[in-house]
Each structure stands twice: as structure tokens, then as C-alpha cells.
């Protein structure tokens, strides 16, 4: 229908919105300034074992992977082990970037009680 109307010179009364441009940010200029961290749950063993989560970090400037670690699930403990390994091997990074995964954020209305924290359960 649109093509027929356009051949007759009739344009749509609605104007098209311009696409939002996503500009890429510049990489950090020096190794160790920013580490990007993430966890990737997957069937890494292709059915020959449990599903594991690969927790790792990559340097923003060089794409060097200073740490990668398999564990049963993505949790704060895994990220802390990762950070400890990186610090012991090459020092403290200037900044860490992570996605908005809930293991890093606590909302006050859903904060676990002390008993729940000790039991390891979430509210």
C-alpha cells in the first residue's frame, strides 16, 4: 500500500523518527585502567558434566584476559575470587565495569534479614 501511495505522490502524514545513534566510547588508553567483568552460564562441558558459569575479566585497552574461572553459578564470591587473583597477579585496576546483574546491587526494600543472609537465601 505504501508503494502505491508513493507512486501517486501521496506521502504518509506521519514523519519517521530519526534512529537513535549509539556512539562507541573511546577505549581506555592504558592497560589496567578498566577491566570489564562478566559471567557466562553455559553448558561448557557439552553434557558431560554440570552447567558451569565462566566468570572472567578483560582489559579494555588491550583485550588481554587476566582472569577466567569456572564455577557452578554466578555469584559475588566468584567475582571476589576473580578480583583477588587479578590483584595478586598484576595489581589493583583503576576501574571495573560490570553489567547490571543483581548480585552487585541491594535494594533497601528487598534487603535480606540477618537470618536470610546467614542461610544464604534471597528474600
C-alpha positions in Angstrom: 0.0 0.0 0.0 2.8 2.4 0.9 4.5 1.9 -2.6 1.2 2.5 -4.4 0.6 5.7 -2.4 4.2 6.9 -3.0 3.9 6.3 -6.8 0.8 8.6 -6.8 2.8 11.2 -4.8 0.9 10.7 -1.6 3.3 10.6 1.4 2.5 9.4 4.8 1.2 12.1 7.2 3.4 10.6 10.0 7.0 11.6 9.9 9.7 9.0 10.5 11.7 9.4 13.6 15.4 9.5 13.2 17.2 6.5 14.6 19.0 7.0 17.9 22.7 7.0 17.3 24.7 4.8 19.6 28.2 6.2 19.7 31.0 4.0 20.7 33.1 5.2 23.6 36.8 5.5 23.3 38.8 2.7 24.8 40.9 3.5 27.8 44.4 4.4 26.7 46.5 2.3 29.1 46.4 -1.3 30.3 45.0 -1.8 33.8 42.8 1.3 33.8 39.5 -0.5 33.1 38.6 -4.2 33.4 35.3 -5.4 32.0 33.9 -8.3 34.0 31.0 -10.7 33.3 29.8 -14.2 34.0 28.5 -16.6 31.3 26.4 -19.5 32.4 26.5 -22.2 29.7 26.8 -25.9 29.1 30.6 -25.6 28.7 31.1 -29.4 29.1 28.6 -30.2 26.4 26.5 -32.5 28.5 29.5 -34.3 30.1 29.1 -32.5 33.4 27.1 -29.8 35.2 26.3 -26.5 33.6 29.0 -24.1 34.7 29.4 -20.3 34.7 32.6 -18.8 33.3 33.5 -15.7 35.3 36.1 -13.5 33.7 37.6 -10.1 33.1 39.1 -8.5 30.0 41.3 -5.4 29.9 39.6 -2.6 27.9 42.8 -1.2 26.4 44.5 -4.4 25.2 41.8 -7.2 25.2 44.0 -9.2 27.4 42.1 -11.6 29.7 43.9 -11.5 33.1 41.5 -14.0 34.7 38.8 -16.6 33.8 37.3 -19.0 36.3 34.6 -21.7 36.1 32.2 -22.3 39.0 28.7 -23.6 39.5 26.9 -20.3 39.4 27.4 -16.6 39.0 27.7 -15.1 42.4 29.6 -12.4 44.4 32.1 -14.9 45.7 33.2 -15.8 42.2 33.8 -12.1 41.4 35.7 -11.6 44.6 37.9 -14.6 43.8 38.5 -13.1 40.4 39.4 -9.7 41.7 41.7 -11.3 44.3 43.5 -13.2 41.6 43.9 -10.2 39.4 45.2 -8.0 42.2 47.7 -10.6 43.3 49.0 -11.1 39.7 49.1 -7.6 38.3 47.8 -5.1 40.9 44.7 -3.1 41.5 42.8 -1.9 38.4 41.7 1.7 38.3 38.1 0.8 37.5 35.8 -2.2 37.0 32.8 -2.3 34.6 30.1 -4.8 35.0 26.6 -5.3 33.7 23.6 -4.5 35.8 23.4 -8.0 37.3 21.6 -8.1 40.7 24.5 -9.8 42.6 26.1 -6.3 42.8 23.1 -4.3 43.9 21.0 -4.4 47.0 17.7 -2.6 47.1 16.7 -1.4 50.6 13.1 -2.7 50.3 14.3 -6.2 49.5 17.4 -6.4 51.7 17.8 -9.8 53.3 17.5 -10.2 57.0 20.5 -11.4 59.0 19.0 -14.9 59.3 18.4 -15.0 55.5 22.0 -13.8 54.9 23.4 -16.4 57.2 21.3 -19.1 55.5 22.4 -17.9 52.1 18.9 -17.3 50.8 17.5 -14.3 49.0 14.3 -12.5 50.1 
